[in-house]
Amino acid sequence: MSIAAVQADAFFRELHVKGEVWAISDEGGFPTSTNASGQTAMPFWSMESRAFKVIDNVSAYRGFKVERIPLDKFLRNWLPGLAKDGLFVGINWSGERATGYDMHPDDVAKRLASMQV
């Protein structure tokens, strides 16, 4: 299993258990990045410590602050807004270049809904 796959599995498990998601922002707002396939994604993390690690290890994100988003707000507001804007969800990006899976917001919502018991 790839690192990105491990990070994606952790993302959904941790969101389901903790009920929160983490983003980063600066005075310009929330960052996005376009991958090799031409998809533009906004990154989110399942734990505050993961977001801080990217801020500490990726020079492009130095100076950003971590933002907590309750899971219900992420599902109700963020995912529909990202879909409307044509953005993907960056899933627990990690490493020196902050990479990982990018998923369509509808797929993220479906996966989280399938975990509800």
C-alpha positions as YAML, in Angstrom:
chain: A
units: angstrom
residues:
- id: 1
  name: MET
  ca: [0.00, 0.00, 0.00]
- id: 2
  name: SER
  ca: [1.36, 3.43, -0.95]
- id: 3
  name: ILE
  ca: [1.97, 6.24, 1.53]
- id: 4
  name: ALA
  ca: [-0.91, 8.19, -0.07]
- id: 5
  name: ALA
  ca: [-3.24, 5.21, 0.41]
- id: 6
  name: VAL
  ca: [-2.21, 4.85, 4.05]
- id: 7
  name: GLN
  ca: [-2.76, 8.59, 4.58]
- id: 8
  name: ALA
  ca: [-6.20, 8.42, 2.92]
- id: 9
  name: ASP
  ca: [-7.30, 5.50, 5.11]
- id: 10
  name: ALA
  ca: [-6.13, 7.38, 8.19]
- id: 11
  name: PHE
  ca: [-7.97, 10.51, 7.04]
- id: 12
  name: PHE
  ca: [-11.36, 8.80, 6.97]
- id: 13
  name: ARG
  ca: [-10.81, 6.75, 10.14]
- id: 14
  name: GLU
  ca: [-9.66, 9.77, 12.13]
- id: 15
  name: LEU
  ca: [-12.41, 12.08, 10.84]
- id: 16
  name: HIS
  ca: [-15.00, 9.47, 11.76]
- id: 17
  name: VAL
  ca: [-13.60, 9.10, 15.30]
- id: 18
  name: LYS
  ca: [-12.64, 12.71, 16.07]
- id: 19
  name: GLY
  ca: [-15.42, 14.58, 14.25]
- id: 20
  name: GLU
  ca: [-13.18, 17.35, 12.98]
- id: 21
  name: VAL
  ca: [-11.02, 18.24, 10.01]
- id: 22
  name: TRP
  ca: [-8.07, 20.63, 9.78]
- id: 23
  name: ALA
  ca: [-7.13, 23.18, 7.12]
- id: 24
  name: ILE
  ca: [-4.39, 25.79, 6.85]
- id: 25
  name: SER
  ca: [-4.65, 29.43, 5.86]
- id: 26
  name: ASP
  ca: [-2.77, 32.69, 5.71]
- id: 27
  name: GLU
  ca: [-3.81, 36.29, 5.02]
- id: 28
  name: GLY
  ca: [-4.53, 35.26, 1.41]
- id: 29
  name: GLY
  ca: [-6.94, 32.52, 2.45]
- id: 30
  name: PHE
  ca: [-6.79, 28.76, 2.04]
- id: 31
  name: PRO
  ca: [-4.18, 27.34, -0.34]
- id: 32
  name: THR
  ca: [-4.84, 25.24, -3.42]
- id: 33
  name: SER
  ca: [-2.51, 23.31, -5.67]
- id: 34
  name: THR
  ca: [-2.92, 21.83, -9.15]
- id: 35
  name: ASN
  ca: [-1.71, 18.26, -9.66]
- id: 36
  name: ALA
  ca: [-0.23, 16.64, -12.79]
- id: 37
  name: SER
  ca: [-3.73, 15.63, -13.94]
- id: 38
  name: GLY
  ca: [-4.85, 19.27, -13.91]
- id: 39
  name: GLN
  ca: [-7.08, 18.90, -10.85]
- id: 40
  name: THR
  ca: [-6.93, 21.74, -8.36]
- id: 41
  name: ALA
  ca: [-7.29, 20.68, -4.74]
- id: 42
  name: MET
  ca: [-7.49, 22.32, -1.35]
- id: 43
  name: PRO
  ca: [-5.69, 20.32, 1.34]
- id: 44
  name: PHE
  ca: [-7.30, 19.06, 4.53]
- id: 45
  name: TRP
  ca: [-5.94, 16.92, 7.36]
- id: 46
  name: SER
  ca: [-7.54, 14.60, 9.85]
- id: 47
  name: MET
  ca: [-5.39, 15.71, 12.77]
- id: 48
  name: GLU
  ca: [-4.05, 19.07, 13.87]
- id: 49
  name: SER
  ca: [-0.56, 17.58, 14.23]
- id: 50
  name: ARG
  ca: [-0.57, 16.50, 10.56]
- id: 51
  name: ALA
  ca: [-1.40, 20.05, 9.43]
- id: 52
  name: PHE
  ca: [1.34, 21.51, 11.65]
- id: 53
  name: LYS
  ca: [3.83, 19.00, 10.25]
- id: 54
  name: VAL
  ca: [3.18, 20.23, 6.71]
- id: 55
  name: ILE
  ca: [3.52, 23.86, 7.81]
- id: 56
  name: ASP
  ca: [6.85, 22.98, 9.45]
- id: 57
  name: ASN
  ca: [8.21, 20.89, 6.56]
- id: 58
  name: VAL
  ca: [6.96, 22.60, 3.39]
- id: 59
  name: SER
  ca: [8.47, 26.00, 2.72]
- id: 60
  name: ALA
  ca: [5.47, 27.16, 0.66]
- id: 61
  name: TYR
  ca: [3.26, 26.77, 3.75]
- id: 62
  name: ARG
  ca: [5.53, 28.40, 6.35]
- id: 63
  name: GLY
  ca: [3.68, 31.15, 8.15]
- id: 64
  name: PHE
  ca: [0.28, 29.52, 7.66]
- id: 65
  name: LYS
  ca: [-1.99, 28.90, 10.64]
- id: 66
  name: VAL
  ca: [-4.02, 25.80, 11.38]
- id: 67
  name: GLU
  ca: [-7.82, 26.00, 11.31]
- id: 68
  name: ARG
  ca: [-10.19, 23.51, 12.96]
- id: 69
  name: ILE
  ca: [-13.41, 22.73, 11.07]
- id: 70
  name: PRO
  ca: [-16.11, 20.65, 12.78]
- id: 71
  name: LEU
  ca: [-17.00, 17.63, 10.65]
- id: 72
  name: ASP
  ca: [-20.68, 18.61, 10.33]
- id: 73
  name: LYS
  ca: [-19.66, 22.04, 8.95]
- id: 74
  name: PHE
  ca: [-17.16, 20.37, 6.60]
- id: 75
  name: LEU
  ca: [-19.93, 18.10, 5.27]
- id: 76
  name: ARG
  ca: [-22.65, 20.77, 5.15]
- id: 77
  name: ASN
  ca: [-20.69, 23.79, 3.87]
- id: 78
  name: TRP
  ca: [-17.17, 23.03, 2.74]
- id: 79
  name: LEU
  ca: [-17.71, 19.96, 0.54]
- id: 80
  name: PRO
  ca: [-20.62, 21.48, -1.43]
- id: 81
  name: GLY
  ca: [-18.66, 24.72, -1.81]
- id: 82
  name: LEU
  ca: [-15.58, 22.92, -3.07]
- id: 83
  name: ALA
  ca: [-17.68, 20.95, -5.56]
- id: 84
  name: LYS
  ca: [-19.37, 24.15, -6.76]
- id: 85
  name: ASP
  ca: [-15.95, 25.76, -7.26]
- id: 86
  name: GLY
  ca: [-14.60, 22.72, -9.12]
- id: 87
  name: LEU
  ca: [-12.02, 21.95, -6.44]
- id: 88
  name: PHE
  ca: [-10.94, 18.56, -5.14]
- id: 89
  name: VAL
  ca: [-10.16, 17.65, -1.53]
- id: 90
  name: GLY
  ca: [-6.47, 17.07, -0.81]
- id: 91
  name: ILE
  ca: [-6.41, 14.14, 1.61]
- id: 92
  name: ASN
  ca: [-3.79, 14.27, 4.41]
- id: 93
  name: TRP
  ca: [-1.08, 15.60, 2.14]
- id: 94
  name: SER
  ca: [2.35, 14.78, 3.55]
- id: 95
  name: GLY
  ca: [6.05, 14.81, 2.81]
- id: 96
  name: GLU
  ca: [8.43, 17.53, 1.70]
- id: 97
  name: ARG
  ca: [6.23, 18.38, -1.30]
- id: 98
  name: ALA
  ca: [2.85, 17.98, 0.48]
- id: 99
  name: THR
  ca: [1.42, 15.33, -1.82]
- id: 100
  name: GLY
  ca: [-1.28, 12.70, -1.53]
- id: 101
  name: TYR
  ca: [-4.64, 11.70, -2.93]
- id: 102
  name: ASP
  ca: [-7.07, 14.28, -4.28]
- id: 103
  name: MET
  ca: [-10.73, 13.26, -4.19]
- id: 104
  name: HIS
  ca: [-13.89, 14.83, -5.54]
- id: 105
  name: PRO
  ca: [-15.90, 16.36, -2.66]
- id: 106
  name: ASP
  ca: [-18.91, 14.14, -3.46]
- id: 107
  name: ASP
  ca: [-16.73, 11.03, -3.09]
- id: 108
  name: VAL
  ca: [-15.43, 12.27, 0.26]
- id: 109
  name: ALA
  ca: [-19.00, 12.83, 1.47]
- id: 110
  name: LYS
  ca: [-20.09, 9.37, 0.27]
- id: 111
  name: ARG
  ca: [-17.18, 7.65, 1.97]
- id: 112
  name: LEU
  ca: [-17.85, 9.45, 5.25]
- id: 113
  name: ALA
  ca: [-21.58, 8.67, 5.00]
- id: 114
  name: SER
  ca: [-20.80, 4.98, 4.48]
- id: 115
  name: MET
  ca: [-18.89, 4.99, 7.77]
- id: 116
  name: GLN
  ca: [-21.84, 6.27, 9.82]
- id: 117
  name: VAL
  ca: [-23.36, 3.57, 11.97]
...
